[in-house]
Amino acid sequence: GENVEQHPSTLSVQEGDSAVIKCTYSDSASNYFPWYKQELGKGPQLIIDIRSNVGEKKDQRIAVTLNKTAKHFSLHITETQPEDSAVYFCAASPFGNEKLTFGTGTRLTIIP
Amino acid sequence: DTAVSQTPKYLVTQMGNDKSIKCEQNLGHDTMYWYKQDSKKFLKIMFSYNNKELIINETVPNRFSPKSPDKAHLNLHINSLELGDSAVYFCASSRKVGIQYFGAGTRLSVL
């Protein structure tokens, strides 16, 4: 089955700086890669996703890059703000398959 | 209106008891899920239903039994609760293939 590794497990960034979280996956059949943000006491919420026919996708301060050959994908947050502090999860699944395999999460702290 | 709602939000119970968690979605989605998040925040799928039919059943003790009375509801019943069942349980829903929307979670504490 799919195995998703995520690094780092914790990340502290000065407000205004950029944050990068990296994930690798094992199953070459995976082609859907969402990123979720989980705030304290809440459920995970999708912030951005990418499919394997695309190498990069941006949405305002958030971007995701995908390298299918190396089987890794990354989340980039620019101009970080205090409200970006949360736990971030990457995930992977084969297209047409509802089963998401999640990474182990990254606790991002933005230092004012 | 809350898209995916779970009840109760907190559940504290003794070992050996039986308990249920309810989930409802008002998004018109066909597929619903149960996930378990342990104390280290690791999020793992337990079950998935599509149009009331079980499609994903991970390696979960058979003390856990999901029930889907209709497309909008997926409940989780747990028999003979054990200490290791303590976790946060999340319900989610999606179209057959699409973004999964999560509920706020049910924190289960088994004493």
HADDOCK unambig.tbl for C-alpha pairs under 7 A between the chains (distance, minus, plus):
assign (segid A and resid 42 and name CA) (segid B and resid 104 and name CA) 4.77 0.50 0.50
assign (segid A and resid 42 and name CA) (segid B and resid 105 and name CA) 6.81 0.50 0.50
assign (segid A and resid 43 and name CA) (segid B and resid 102 and name CA) 5.54 0.50 0.50
assign (segid A and resid 43 and name CA) (segid B and resid 103 and name CA) 5.55 0.50 0.50
assign (segid A and resid 43 and name CA) (segid B and resid 104 and name CA) 4.42 0.50 0.50
assign (segid A and resid 43 and name CA) (segid B and resid 105 and name CA) 5.97 0.50 0.50
assign (segid A and resid 44 and name CA) (segid B and resid 102 and name CA) 6.04 0.50 0.50
assign (segid A and resid 45 and name CA) (segid B and resid 101 and name CA) 6.78 0.50 0.50
assign (segid A and resid 45 and name CA) (segid B and resid 102 and name CA) 6.75 0.50 0.50
assign (segid A and resid 96 and name CA) (segid B and resid 97 and name CA) 5.66 0.50 0.50
assign (segid A and resid 97 and name CA) (segid B and resid 97 and name CA) 6.79 0.50 0.50
assign (segid A and resid 98 and name CA) (segid B and resid 97 and name CA) 6.00 0.50 0.50
assign (segid A and resid 102 and name CA) (segid B and resid 43 and name CA) 6.31 0.50 0.50
assign (segid A and resid 102 and name CA) (segid B and resid 44 and name CA) 6.96 0.50 0.50
assign (segid A and resid 104 and name CA) (segid B and resid 42 and name CA) 5.36 0.50 0.50
